[in-house]
Amino acid sequence: MKNVWYSDHILAQALRFSVVGGTGYLLYLVWYYGAIEMGISQLIAILTAPLANITYNFFLHRGWTFKRRI
């Protein structure tokens, strides 16, 4: 069986991210969704959502490491 830490399964990656991301990401979520709920700026959400998604996929497809690409 493959090591879960290096698994391509989305849940395994999400779990690993929760460990690596830590408190900083949680604080980001609080600010991000808090800003949306308070209606400070929908534009912030519109502009940053694609960037966040691209960043997330960048790490996801690299196995959460900065090892040299093959």
C-alpha positions in Angstrom: 0.0 0.0 0.0 1.2 3.5 -0.9 2.3 5.8 1.8 -0.6 8.0 2.6 1.7 11.0 3.0 2.6 10.8 -0.7 -0.8 9.6 -1.8 -2.5 11.4 -4.7 -5.9 11.0 -3.0 -7.5 14.4 -2.5 -8.4 13.6 1.1 -4.9 12.5 1.9 -3.6 15.7 0.3 -6.2 17.8 2.2 -5.1 16.2 5.5 -1.5 16.8 4.7 -2.3 20.4 3.8 -4.1 20.9 7.1 -0.9 19.8 8.8 1.5 21.8 6.7 -0.8 24.9 6.3 -1.5 25.1 10.0 -2.9 28.1 11.8 -1.9 30.6 9.1 -4.3 29.0 6.6 -7.2 28.9 9.1 -6.6 32.6 9.8 -6.7 33.3 6.1 -10.0 31.5 5.8 -11.5 33.5 8.7 -10.4 36.8 7.0 -11.4 35.6 3.5 -14.9 34.4 4.3 -15.3 37.1 7.0 -14.7 39.8 4.4 -17.3 38.2 2.0 -19.9 37.9 4.8 -19.5 41.5 5.8 -19.7 42.6 2.2 -16.4 44.5 2.4 -15.6 43.5 -1.2 -17.0 40.9 -3.5 -14.2 41.9 -5.9 -11.6 40.6 -3.5 -13.2 37.2 -3.7 -13.6 37.3 -7.5 -9.9 38.2 -8.0 -8.3 36.0 -5.4 -10.4 32.8 -5.8 -8.7 31.8 -9.2 -5.3 32.7 -7.7 -5.9 30.6 -4.6 -7.1 27.7 -6.8 -4.1 27.9 -9.0 -1.8 28.0 -6.0 -3.6 25.1 -4.4 -3.3 23.0 -7.6 0.4 24.0 -8.0 1.2 22.5 -4.5 -1.2 19.6 -5.0 0.4 18.4 -8.3 3.9 18.9 -6.9 3.1 16.6 -4.0 3.4 19.5 -1.6 7.2 19.6 -2.0 9.6 22.0 -3.8 11.6 19.2 -5.2 13.0 19.6 -8.7 10.5 18.9 -11.5 11.4 15.9 -13.6 
